[in-house]
Amino acid sequence: MTFPIMNVPMVIAGAVGVAAIVLDMRFRRLPNWLTAAGAAGGLAYAAASGWHALALAAAGVAVGCVLLLPFHWFGAMGGGDVKLMAAYGALLGPAGILLAGLFAAIFGGLGAAAALLCSPRERTIPYAPAIVLGAWLSLLGGGS
């Protein structure tokens, strides 16, 4: 079995993802410095490849934000989750972040079901783990 060679987007996605999971599980917050660093890293990496890559990364940021923003507006999700999805959009581009959003919805639903079974009184779950797993799966599958 061969594994994909570690590249810059994978390193950024891994570092941001591990930090996001730990912070969201422990404090239920995702700081702006983390999501901004992820987005800046993705955009900088894309810019090094030219204007077309930068435009795709910027479109990924916009799609990632728009994908979860309605949930934030209705109080179902925190702003950090929206910004984390936007940061991953910079790494995955518009098509990849849509796939990541689908995977995140599946992982989030499974996480919510598990939380409901384990502690029925809990009203919320940290959603960063679902976003991170969805983005990693999309990135490893070539979603960018």
Disulfide bonds with the S-S distance in Angstrom:
none
